[in-house]
Amino acid sequence: MIKKVSTLATTKKKTPKRRYSQGRPTLDDLEQRKSRVLEIATALFVEQGFAETSLVEIAKHAGVATRTIYQHFGNKEDIFKIVLDQRMAETDGGLPTINEDQHLFGVLMDTAHYVCALAVGGNAIPFQRLMVAESQRFPDLMLEIFEMLFHRLHNRIISVFENLTAKGMIPDGNHSVTTKYFIDLLLGTAPLQLTMNWVSEGPSENELQEKVELFIAGRFGLVPEREPAPELHQA
């Protein structure tokens, strides 16, 4: 018996079924179908788990043939990886750029927001619960996915510190270690506490500011300098 997925009910209202009367679907139609499949797969994986979700069920809710999923995505393991990879890709725009007039504190605060968005925002915690729950039945797959996400995040943050060094804003050093310390300090036990429903939200803005200041002073021996407050113009 197919479980009723609450997320799908809302999705169906937003995306009515389309009928293609003749010929092959256009590229736009194809992209919409693929997007629909990933949307449905995400909802089912989060709400039912990896083991309990089948490609047949994904295809049925998405309104496509199962062979279409195999053709464009592969098997269930492949589509699960794509769903997680897509979530990483959705946050690419959040990776901070370094402006000439920006202080180190501002760059690292932007980076801290990016890390938190990936680690504890959106579907991050539901997916973490899912991976923990499925790690006994599918240890190799879950380990492979965890390593993929871990290295992708770390490599992105390493690039931030490399750019900061290139611009002379921080001293050169082992950026891989620096990245590890930075992420560990920012997140602490927040992902675990959120996963266990011990807390309802990640680090506050004030916590992040204090942690970034502590990191700048402790790792680089620099005096943290916050971004100047905007000037108030009197009428």
C-alpha beads as a LAMMPS data file, in Angstrom:
LAMMPS data file: protein, C-alpha beads

235 atoms
234 bonds

1 atom types
1 bond types

-500.0 500.0 xlo xhi
-500.0 500.0 ylo yhi
-500.0 500.0 zlo zhi

Masses

1 110.0

Atoms # bond

1 1 1 0.000 0.000 0.000
2 1 1 1.402 3.411 -0.984
3 1 1 1.810 5.831 1.878
4 1 1 0.175 9.200 1.613
5 1 1 2.900 11.819 1.434
6 1 1 1.765 15.191 2.744
7 1 1 4.332 17.168 0.789
8 1 1 3.035 15.740 -2.470
9 1 1 -0.485 17.013 -1.950
10 1 1 0.737 20.606 -1.945
11 1 1 3.027 19.973 -4.875
12 1 1 0.257 18.551 -7.038
13 1 1 -1.838 21.677 -6.593
14 1 1 1.024 23.816 -7.843
15 1 1 1.887 21.603 -10.817
16 1 1 -1.185 20.285 -12.647
17 1 1 -0.641 17.401 -15.008
18 1 1 0.054 18.361 -18.591
19 1 1 -0.984 16.301 -21.586
20 1 1 1.293 16.106 -24.599
21 1 1 -0.964 15.439 -27.523
22 1 1 1.593 14.898 -30.238
23 1 1 5.271 14.509 -30.906
24 1 1 8.100 14.424 -28.454
25 1 1 8.195 16.786 -25.469
26 1 1 10.167 19.990 -25.917
27 1 1 13.356 20.622 -23.957
28 1 1 11.399 22.846 -21.573
29 1 1 8.816 20.105 -21.055
30 1 1 11.570 17.585 -20.409
31 1 1 13.274 19.826 -17.848
32 1 1 9.954 20.362 -16.083
33 1 1 9.402 16.605 -15.904
34 1 1 12.901 16.026 -14.534
35 1 1 12.426 18.788 -11.970
36 1 1 9.109 17.233 -10.974
37 1 1 10.720 13.817 -10.517
38 1 1 13.414 15.253 -8.225
39 1 1 10.827 17.204 -6.240
40 1 1 8.741 14.070 -5.697
41 1 1 11.798 11.936 -4.920
42 1 1 12.969 14.443 -2.308
43 1 1 9.596 14.441 -0.557
44 1 1 9.328 10.651 -0.557
45 1 1 12.888 10.050 0.652
46 1 1 12.470 12.529 3.510
47 1 1 9.051 11.315 4.631
48 1 1 9.331 7.557 4.014
49 1 1 13.041 6.783 4.017
50 1 1 15.319 5.400 1.328
51 1 1 14.376 1.734 1.713
52 1 1 10.629 2.341 1.706
53 1 1 10.683 4.478 -1.440
54 1 1 10.625 2.803 -4.841
55 1 1 11.240 4.137 -8.323
56 1 1 7.764 2.899 -9.280
57 1 1 6.264 5.087 -6.558
58 1 1 8.341 8.105 -7.581
59 1 1 7.274 7.625 -11.196
60 1 1 3.599 7.279 -10.254
61 1 1 3.520 10.492 -8.200
62 1 1 5.547 12.378 -10.816
63 1 1 3.301 11.237 -13.647
64 1 1 6.065 9.664 -15.726
65 1 1 7.029 6.153 -16.762
66 1 1 9.513 4.241 -14.619
67 1 1 11.719 3.741 -17.681
68 1 1 11.910 7.540 -18.004
69 1 1 13.497 7.724 -14.557
70 1 1 15.998 5.004 -15.442
71 1 1 16.808 6.810 -18.670
72 1 1 17.456 10.232 -17.134
73 1 1 18.556 9.420 -13.592
74 1 1 19.551 5.774 -13.261
75 1 1 18.595 3.534 -10.336
76 1 1 17.310 4.526 -6.890
77 1 1 20.805 5.017 -5.461
78 1 1 21.653 7.322 -8.352
79 1 1 18.566 9.474 -7.901
80 1 1 19.188 9.690 -4.140
81 1 1 22.691 11.023 -4.819
82 1 1 21.307 13.475 -7.366
83 1 1 18.730 14.761 -4.870
84 1 1 21.448 15.470 -2.308
85 1 1 23.797 16.895 -4.919
86 1 1 21.032 19.180 -6.158
87 1 1 20.555 20.535 -2.668
88 1 1 24.246 21.467 -2.585
89 1 1 23.953 23.062 -6.020
90 1 1 21.003 25.188 -4.901
91 1 1 23.265 26.956 -2.396
92 1 1 26.115 27.663 -4.818
93 1 1 25.047 31.276 -5.066
94 1 1 25.482 31.675 -1.325
95 1 1 29.245 31.117 -1.425
96 1 1 30.646 34.565 -0.584
97 1 1 32.645 36.700 -2.963
98 1 1 35.294 39.019 -1.587
99 1 1 34.896 42.714 -2.356
100 1 1 37.820 45.085 -2.203
101 1 1 36.288 47.185 0.580
102 1 1 35.061 44.225 2.657
103 1 1 36.552 43.416 6.038
104 1 1 37.694 39.912 7.016
105 1 1 34.894 39.735 9.572
106 1 1 32.278 40.380 6.893
107 1 1 33.669 37.722 4.551
108 1 1 33.744 35.097 7.292
109 1 1 30.240 36.011 8.459
110 1 1 28.979 35.471 4.912
111 1 1 30.845 32.164 4.889
112 1 1 29.336 31.228 8.258
113 1 1 25.834 31.856 6.908
114 1 1 26.644 29.659 3.912
115 1 1 27.888 26.809 6.121
116 1 1 24.815 26.972 8.348
117 1 1 22.471 27.027 5.354
118 1 1 24.017 23.791 4.120
119 1 1 24.489 22.039 7.445
120 1 1 21.328 22.912 9.376
121 1 1 19.022 24.779 6.983
122 1 1 16.264 23.598 4.665
123 1 1 16.129 19.807 4.384
124 1 1 19.601 19.305 5.887
125 1 1 18.401 17.878 9.199
126 1 1 15.672 15.630 7.706
127 1 1 18.279 14.231 5.301
128 1 1 20.735 13.750 8.163
129 1 1 18.108 11.789 10.091
130 1 1 17.434 9.760 6.969
131 1 1 21.098 8.923 6.418
132 1 1 21.571 7.909 10.046
133 1 1 18.471 5.712 9.945
134 1 1 19.551 4.000 6.716
135 1 1 23.229 3.639 7.623
136 1 1 22.718 0.159 9.080
137 1 1 20.967 -1.248 6.002
138 1 1 22.991 0.657 3.397
139 1 1 26.323 1.465 5.073
140 1 1 28.396 1.722 1.888
141 1 1 25.925 3.989 0.110
142 1 1 25.409 6.309 3.072
143 1 1 29.169 6.529 3.689
144 1 1 29.774 7.332 0.023
145 1 1 27.160 10.101 0.078
146 1 1 28.417 11.518 3.379
147 1 1 31.967 11.691 2.058
148 1 1 30.760 13.349 -1.142
149 1 1 28.886 16.065 0.757
150 1 1 31.652 16.498 3.331
151 1 1 34.428 16.996 0.785
152 1 1 32.302 19.236 -1.420
153 1 1 31.530 21.604 1.450
154 1 1 35.108 21.607 2.730
155 1 1 36.559 22.273 -0.703
156 1 1 34.295 25.272 -1.140
157 1 1 35.307 26.772 2.192
158 1 1 38.973 26.055 1.478
159 1 1 38.608 28.182 -1.656
160 1 1 37.394 31.094 0.502
161 1 1 40.506 30.957 2.685
162 1 1 42.725 30.619 -0.391
163 1 1 41.175 33.777 -1.832
164 1 1 41.609 35.590 1.474
165 1 1 45.298 34.658 1.468
166 1 1 45.698 35.770 -2.152
167 1 1 44.256 39.174 -1.233
168 1 1 46.572 39.482 1.775
169 1 1 43.724 39.453 4.285
170 1 1 45.007 36.418 6.226
171 1 1 48.420 34.736 6.489
172 1 1 49.121 31.647 4.416
173 1 1 48.786 28.269 6.081
174 1 1 47.101 24.878 5.951
175 1 1 43.695 25.895 4.604
176 1 1 42.291 22.384 4.970
177 1 1 42.940 22.451 8.718
178 1 1 41.711 26.039 8.929
179 1 1 38.465 25.007 7.244
180 1 1 37.965 22.107 9.646
181 1 1 38.465 24.359 12.681
182 1 1 36.143 26.997 11.221
183 1 1 33.254 24.621 10.511
184 1 1 33.677 22.764 13.812
185 1 1 33.609 26.031 15.756
186 1 1 30.574 27.364 13.895
187 1 1 28.373 24.287 14.126
188 1 1 29.499 22.635 17.337
189 1 1 26.834 20.149 18.415
190 1 1 24.003 22.003 16.635
191 1 1 23.452 19.359 13.895
192 1 1 23.216 16.585 16.504
193 1 1 20.929 18.601 18.774
194 1 1 18.648 19.460 15.857
195 1 1 18.613 15.848 14.677
196 1 1 17.518 14.750 18.157
197 1 1 14.932 17.574 18.419
198 1 1 16.797 18.909 21.439
199 1 1 16.763 22.403 19.937
200 1 1 14.577 23.893 17.221
201 1 1 17.057 26.091 15.370
202 1 1 20.751 26.448 14.593
203 1 1 23.245 29.012 15.920
204 1 1 21.841 32.525 16.350
205 1 1 23.297 35.540 14.568
206 1 1 24.892 36.742 17.790
207 1 1 26.485 33.322 18.351
208 1 1 27.909 33.328 14.837
209 1 1 29.352 36.799 15.266
210 1 1 31.053 35.850 18.525
211 1 1 32.405 32.613 17.036
212 1 1 33.774 34.397 13.949
213 1 1 35.508 36.962 16.167
214 1 1 36.958 34.169 18.310
215 1 1 38.151 32.355 15.189
216 1 1 39.865 35.404 13.685
217 1 1 41.710 36.119 16.914
218 1 1 42.554 32.508 17.736
219 1 1 43.503 31.173 14.300
220 1 1 45.144 34.213 12.720
221 1 1 46.141 36.313 15.733
222 1 1 44.291 39.279 14.261
223 1 1 42.048 41.812 15.961
224 1 1 38.506 41.192 14.666
225 1 1 37.093 44.265 12.968
226 1 1 33.383 44.243 12.312
227 1 1 31.888 45.918 9.291
228 1 1 31.255 49.628 9.931
229 1 1 27.642 50.467 10.681
230 1 1 25.864 52.454 7.961
231 1 1 25.843 56.214 8.505
232 1 1 22.579 57.854 9.502
233 1 1 21.746 60.873 7.407
234 1 1 19.777 63.525 9.170
235 1 1 17.145 65.441 7.247

Bonds

1 1 1 2
2 1 2 3
3 1 3 4
4 1 4 5
5 1 5 6
6 1 6 7
7 1 7 8
8 1 8 9
9 1 9 10
10 1 10 11
11 1 11 12
12 1 12 13
13 1 13 14
14 1 14 15
15 1 15 16
16 1 16 17
17 1 17 18
18 1 18 19
19 1 19 20
20 1 20 21
21 1 21 22
22 1 22 23
23 1 23 24
24 1 24 25
25 1 25 26
26 1 26 27
27 1 27 28
28 1 28 29
29 1 29 30
30 1 30 31
31 1 31 32
32 1 32 33
33 1 33 34
34 1 34 35
35 1 35 36
36 1 36 37
37 1 37 38
38 1 38 39
39 1 39 40
40 1 40 41
41 1 41 42
42 1 42 43
43 1 43 44
44 1 44 45
45 1 45 46
46 1 46 47
47 1 47 48
48 1 48 49
49 1 49 50
50 1 50 51
51 1 51 52
52 1 52 53
53 1 53 54
54 1 54 55
55 1 55 56
56 1 56 57
57 1 57 58
58 1 58 59
59 1 59 60
60 1 60 61
61 1 61 62
62 1 62 63
63 1 63 64
64 1 64 65
65 1 65 66
66 1 66 67
67 1 67 68
68 1 68 69
69 1 69 70
70 1 70 71
71 1 71 72
72 1 72 73
73 1 73 74
74 1 74 75
75 1 75 76
76 1 76 77
77 1 77 78
78 1 78 79
79 1 79 80
80 1 80 81
81 1 81 82
82 1 82 83
83 1 83 84
84 1 84 85
85 1 85 86
86 1 86 87
87 1 87 88
88 1 88 89
89 1 89 90
90 1 90 91
91 1 91 92
92 1 92 93
93 1 93 94
94 1 94 95
95 1 95 96
96 1 96 97
97 1 97 98
98 1 98 99
99 1 99 100
100 1 100 101
101 1 101 102
102 1 102 103
103 1 103 104
104 1 104 105
105 1 105 106
106 1 106 107
107 1 107 108
108 1 108 109
109 1 109 110
110 1 110 111
111 1 111 112
112 1 112 113
113 1 113 114
114 1 114 115
115 1 115 116
116 1 116 117
117 1 117 118
118 1 118 119
119 1 119 120
120 1 120 121
121 1 121 122
122 1 122 123
123 1 123 124
124 1 124 125
125 1 125 126
126 1 126 127
127 1 127 128
128 1 128 129
129 1 129 130
130 1 130 131
131 1 131 132
132 1 132 133
133 1 133 134
134 1 134 135
135 1 135 136
136 1 136 137
137 1 137 138
138 1 138 139
139 1 139 140
140 1 140 141
141 1 141 142
142 1 142 143
143 1 143 144
144 1 144 145
145 1 145 146
146 1 146 147
147 1 147 148
148 1 148 149
149 1 149 150
150 1 150 151
151 1 151 152
152 1 152 153
153 1 153 154
154 1 154 155
155 1 155 156
156 1 156 157
157 1 157 158
158 1 158 159
159 1 159 160
160 1 160 161
161 1 161 162
162 1 162 163
163 1 163 164
164 1 164 165
165 1 165 166
166 1 166 167
167 1 167 168
168 1 168 169
169 1 169 170
170 1 170 171
171 1 171 172
172 1 172 173
173 1 173 174
174 1 174 175
175 1 175 176
176 1 176 177
177 1 177 178
178 1 178 179
179 1 179 180
180 1 180 181
181 1 181 182
182 1 182 183
183 1 183 184
184 1 184 185
185 1 185 186
186 1 186 187
187 1 187 188
188 1 188 189
189 1 189 190
190 1 190 191
191 1 191 192
192 1 192 193
193 1 193 194
194 1 194 195
195 1 195 196
196 1 196 197
197 1 197 198
198 1 198 199
199 1 199 200
200 1 200 201
201 1 201 202
202 1 202 203
203 1 203 204
204 1 204 205
205 1 205 206
206 1 206 207
207 1 207 208
208 1 208 209
209 1 209 210
210 1 210 211
211 1 211 212
212 1 212 213
213 1 213 214
214 1 214 215
215 1 215 216
216 1 216 217
217 1 217 218
218 1 218 219
219 1 219 220
220 1 220 221
221 1 221 222
222 1 222 223
223 1 223 224
224 1 224 225
225 1 225 226
226 1 226 227
227 1 227 228
228 1 228 229
229 1 229 230
230 1 230 231
231 1 231 232
232 1 232 233
233 1 233 234
234 1 234 235
